[in-house]
Amino acid sequence: MDGKPGATSGVVAAPERRVISVADAEKVFNNFGWANSVAEGKADFAAISKIQTGALLEESKARHARKNLHSIIRDGDTDFARPVFVIPTEREQPGYPRSFVVFSKADAYVEDRATAVHHFVQAGPGGEWKAAATSWVYGAPVKAGAPPARFLEGENLLMREKEIAAPGTDVVAGAVFSSRAGEDRKACGRYGDYLSFTAPDGERESEYFVPGPLASGVVDAYNAKDELVDGLVRSSFAYAPSGGDLPVVRLAGGASLVTCTYVVSEHSEGKPGTKWFAFKKGGDTERMMGGSRHWKVADRRWAVTAVIEVPERGPADVVTVNSRGAELLSAEGTPY
């Protein structure tokens, strides 16, 4: 009050503080792109471990351990442009770890609908922000008639060709992360359970997922392995969550975007009457297993990332999964 009759004192609430400013988040993102490119170019895993964590770091560790730097898409190969930062407030993330997410375009394909999604995590107060996961989604067109996701063609990444809605940022206090994240993340466990079976016994139908090439289509692909090499090898798959919980972005319209990381164990053994089987000569599996080319049993572990759109009600829709081109983490077996 200023003492004058009828005068009132306006009170404007201070904006809620975010876990990191947009300016600082941009520095983290730009430094990661540059530092990761340099480290990959030098095959310097020690440098990579300073800017990556979680499932992403485990993938890099496996790749560098076998000196095979050509097997997956790497941030070190790509410059990113037009970043959109999704940063929660301290009220949304009062403790640690803290997170933010960046949507961006490959610099040479800014009109392409392929959209990168980077997750950054800070483990504790004053700690370094590190990249914990990288995935891709089919984003909104930059302009009418924009081309499809050409950047990812031939990269063994399965992507739903339906754009995600823009991240929801138009609410008080910038509540850009889902308030029901715990419930949303159950989709990760359900997807893992859905794809864990011995071929050809995978069930295509699921009450939890919209049928399509990234759900029932993956089941079909796994089941089809039972007929490979003349149907002489039995294969089973087990999905185990890895890398910890990642932030869940709230999308416009109320759906949530959940990124799930897994270690997938694939067990292969000869069926009755099969003496031995072999893997592709010169391939990653053979190089990692070494020695004999004839095997009775083989166990391989893969790093798989899936992105799932979870609605408020009804089945979830898998947006992206890299199971077709997953990173091989380990391989061992019993020789014939």
C-alpha positions in Angstrom: 0.0 0.0 0.0 1.3 3.5 -0.7 -1.0 5.3 1.8 -3.3 6.8 -0.9 -7.0 5.9 -0.6 -7.9 3.0 -2.8 -4.3 2.3 -3.8 -3.2 -1.4 -3.8 0.2 -2.9 -3.9 0.7 -5.3 -6.9 2.8 -8.4 -6.1 4.4 -10.2 -9.0 5.8 -13.7 -8.1 9.4 -14.2 -9.2 9.8 -16.8 -11.9 10.7 -20.2 -10.7 14.3 -21.1 -11.0 15.3 -23.8 -13.5 17.8 -26.5 -12.7 20.1 -24.9 -15.3 19.7 -21.7 -17.3 19.0 -21.9 -21.0 22.4 -20.2 -21.7 24.3 -22.7 -19.6 22.4 -25.6 -21.1 23.4 -24.4 -24.5 27.0 -24.3 -23.4 26.7 -27.9 -22.2 25.1 -29.0 -25.4 27.6 -27.3 -27.7 30.6 -28.4 -25.7 29.3 -32.0 -25.8 29.0 -31.9 -29.5 32.5 -30.5 -30.0 34.2 -32.6 -27.3 32.5 -35.8 -28.4 33.5 -35.3 -32.0 37.2 -34.8 -31.0 37.2 -37.7 -28.7 35.6 -40.0 -31.2 38.0 -38.9 -33.9 41.0 -39.8 -31.7 39.3 -43.0 -30.3 39.9 -41.5 -26.9 37.6 -43.3 -24.5 39.1 -41.5 -21.5 37.9 -38.2 -22.9 34.5 -39.7 -23.8 34.0 -40.9 -20.2 34.2 -37.3 -19.1 31.2 -36.2 -21.1 29.0 -39.4 -21.2 27.4 -41.5 -18.5 24.8 -44.2 -18.1 23.8 -46.4 -21.0 25.4 -44.1 -23.6 28.8 -44.5 -21.9 28.4 -48.3 -21.8 27.8 -48.4 -25.5 30.9 -46.3 -26.2 32.9 -48.5 -23.8 31.9 -51.6 -25.7 32.5 -50.0 -29.1 36.0 -48.8 -28.2 37.0 -52.0 -26.5 36.7 -53.8 -29.8 38.2 -50.9 -31.8 35.2 -50.9 -34.1 34.2 -47.3 -34.6 31.9 -47.7 -37.6 29.0 -49.8 -36.3 26.5 -47.2 -35.2 25.5 -43.6 -35.6 27.6 -41.4 -33.3 27.3 -37.9 -32.2 30.9 -37.4 -33.2 29.9 -37.8 -36.8 27.3 -35.1 -36.6 26.9 -31.4 -35.9 23.6 -30.3 -34.4 21.6 -27.2 -35.0 18.3 -25.5 -34.0 18.3 -26.9 -30.5 15.1 -26.7 -28.4 15.9 -27.0 -24.7 13.4 -28.7 -22.3 14.5 -27.7 -18.8 12.5 -28.4 -15.6 12.3 -26.1 -12.6 13.9 -26.8 -9.2 10.4 -27.5 -7.9 10.0 -30.3 -10.5 13.5 -31.7 -9.7 14.3 -30.6 -6.1 17.0 -33.2 -5.6 19.6 -35.1 -7.7 20.2 -36.4 -10.2 19.0 -33.4 -12.3 18.2 -33.5 -16.0 17.4 -31.6 -19.1 16.6 -32.7 -22.7 17.5 -31.2 -26.0 15.7 -31.6 -29.3 17.8 -30.7 -32.4 18.5 -31.2 -36.1 21.5 -32.6 -37.9 23.2 -29.5 -39.2 23.4 -30.7 -42.8 19.7 -31.8 -42.7 18.0 -29.0 -40.8 14.8 -29.4 -43.0 14.8 -33.2 -42.4 12.2 -34.5 -40.1 14.8 -36.7 -38.2 15.1 -35.0 -34.8 17.8 -35.9 -32.3 16.9 -36.2 -28.6 19.8 -35.8 -26.1 19.3 -36.4 -22.4 21.8 -34.7 -20.0 22.2 -35.6 -16.3 24.0 -34.0 -13.4 24.7 -36.5 -10.6 25.2 -34.1 -7.7 25.6 -30.5 -6.7 28.4 -28.9 -8.7 28.9 -32.0 -10.8 29.5 -32.1 -14.5 26.5 -32.3 -16.9 27.0 -35.5 -19.0 25.0 -37.0 -21.8 23.1 -40.2 -20.7 21.3 -41.2 -23.8 20.8 -40.2 -27.5 17.8 -41.1 -29.5 15.9 -40.0 -32.6 12.3 -39.2 -33.3 10.2 -38.2 -36.3 9.8 -34.5 -35.7 7.6 -31.7 -37.0 8.4 -30.3 -40.4 10.5 -27.2 -40.5 8.3 -26.0 -43.4 5.5 -27.4 -45.5 6.5 -30.3 -47.7 9.7 -31.0 -45.7 11.4 -34.3 -46.6 11.2 -37.4 -44.4 14.0 -38.6 -42.1 16.7 -38.9 -44.9 19.5 -38.5 -42.4 18.7 -41.9 -40.8 18.2 -43.9 -44.0 20.2 -47.1 -44.0 21.1 -46.7 -40.3 19.1 -49.7 -39.0 16.9 -47.5 -36.9 13.2 -48.2 -36.9 11.2 -45.0 -36.6 7.5 -44.3 -36.6 6.7 -42.0 -39.5 4.3 -39.9 -37.5 5.5 -36.7 -35.9 5.6 -36.3 -32.1 3.7 -33.3 -30.8 5.9 -30.4 -29.7 7.0 -30.5 -26.0 4.5 -28.9 -23.7 6.1 -25.7 -22.4 3.2 -23.3 -22.2 2.2 -23.8 -18.6 2.9 -22.0 -15.4 6.4 -22.6 -14.0 7.4 -24.3 -17.2 6.3 -27.8 -16.1 7.8 -29.4 -19.2 8.4 -32.8 -17.5 5.6 -35.2 -16.9 4.0 -35.1 -13.5 3.1 -38.8 -13.9 6.7 -39.9 -14.8 6.7 -42.9 -12.5 3.6 -44.3 -14.2 4.8 -43.3 -17.6 8.1 -45.2 -17.2 6.2 -48.5 -16.6 6.0 -48.6 -20.4 9.7 -49.4 -20.4 9.3 -52.5 -18.3 6.2 -53.5 -20.3 8.0 -53.2 -23.6 10.9 -55.2 -22.3 8.6 -57.9 -21.1 6.8 -57.9 -24.4 10.0 -58.6 -26.3 11.4 -61.2 -23.9 10.7 -64.7 -25.2 12.0 -67.7 -26.9 11.4 -67.7 -30.7 9.0 -68.5 -32.2 6.8 -68.1 -29.1 6.5 -64.3 -29.1 3.0 -63.0 -28.8 2.2 -60.3 -31.4 -0.9 -58.9 -29.5 -0.4 -56.6 -26.5 -2.9 -54.6 -24.5 -0.2 -52.1 -23.8 1.1 -51.2 -27.3 -0.3 -50.0 -30.6 0.5 -52.7 -33.2 2.9 -51.8 -35.9 6.5 -52.3 -37.2 8.1 -51.1 -33.9 6.0 -53.4 -31.7 4.4 -56.5 -33.3 6.8 -56.1 -36.2 9.8 -56.6 -33.8 8.1 -59.7 -32.4 7.7 -61.0 -35.9 11.4 -60.3 -36.6 12.5 -62.2 -33.5 10.1 -65.1 -34.2 11.5 -65.4 -37.7 15.0 -66.1 -36.3 13.7 -69.6 -35.5 13.8 -70.4 -39.2 17.2 -69.0 -39.9 20.1 -71.3 -40.8 17.5 -73.9 -41.8 15.8 -73.8 -38.4 18.7 -75.5 -36.7 19.3 -72.8 -33.9 16.9 -71.8 -31.1 17.1 -68.1 -30.0 15.8 -66.5 -26.9 15.7 -62.8 -25.9 15.6 -61.1 -22.5 15.3 -57.3 -22.1 16.7 -55.8 -18.8 16.4 -52.0 -18.1 19.7 -50.3 -17.8 21.2 -46.8 -17.3 18.7 -45.6 -14.7 15.5 -43.5 -15.2 15.6 -40.7 -17.8 13.5 -37.6 -17.8 10.0 -37.9 -19.2 9.0 -35.0 -21.4 5.4 -33.8 -21.4 4.1 -33.3 -24.9 1.5 -31.0 -26.2 -1.9 -32.7 -25.9 -1.0 -34.5 -22.7 1.0 -37.5 -23.9 4.5 -38.2 -22.5 7.7 -39.1 -24.3 9.6 -41.8 -22.5 13.1 -43.0 -23.4 14.0 -46.5 -22.3 17.5 -48.1 -22.4 18.0 -51.8 -22.1 20.7 -54.5 -22.1 19.2 -57.3 -24.3 20.6 -60.8 -23.8 20.3 -63.1 -26.8 20.9 -66.8 -26.1 21.5 -69.1 -29.1 21.9 -72.8 -29.0 21.7 -75.7 -31.5 18.4 -77.6 -31.6 18.5 -81.4 -31.1 20.6 -82.9 -33.9 22.5 -79.6 -34.6 26.2 -80.2 -34.0 27.4 -76.6 -34.4 26.5 -73.2 -35.9 28.6 -70.2 -37.0 28.3 -66.4 -37.2 29.1 -64.1 -40.2 32.7 -64.2 -41.0 34.5 -61.0 -40.1 31.4 -59.6 -38.3 31.4 -58.1 -34.8 30.3 -61.3 -33.1 33.0 -63.4 -34.6 35.7 -60.8 -33.9 34.6 -60.5 -30.3 34.3 -64.2 -29.6 37.5 -65.1 -31.4 39.0 -68.6 -31.7 36.7 -71.3 -33.0 34.1 -70.4 -35.7 32.0 -73.4 -34.7 29.7 -73.0 -31.7 27.3 -75.1 -29.7 26.0 -72.2 -27.5 26.4 -68.5 -27.8 25.4 -65.6 -25.5 25.4 -62.0 -26.8 24.4 -58.8 -25.0 23.2 -55.7 -26.9 22.4 -52.1 -26.0 19.0 -51.1 -27.2 17.2 -47.8 -26.9 13.5 -47.3 -27.4 11.4 -44.1 -27.4 7.7 -44.5 -26.5 4.8 -42.1 -26.6 2.6 -42.8 -23.6 -0.9 -41.3 -23.7 -3.0 -40.4 -20.6 -5.2 -43.4 -21.4 -4.9 -46.3 -23.8 -2.0 -48.3 -25.3 1.4 -46.7 -25.8 2.9 -46.1 -29.3 6.6 -47.0 -29.9 8.2 -44.0 -31.6 11.8 -45.3 -32.2 13.8 -48.5 -31.5 17.3 -49.4 -32.6 17.0 -53.2 -32.0 17.8 -53.8 -35.7 21.1 -52.0 -35.4 21.9 -52.3 -31.7 25.4 -52.0 -30.3 27.0 -55.3 -29.4 28.2 -55.2 -25.8 29.6 -58.7 -25.3 29.7 -62.1 -26.9 30.9 -65.5 -25.6 30.1 -69.1 -26.2 30.8 -72.8 -26.0 32.9 -73.9 -29.0 32.2 -77.2 -30.8 
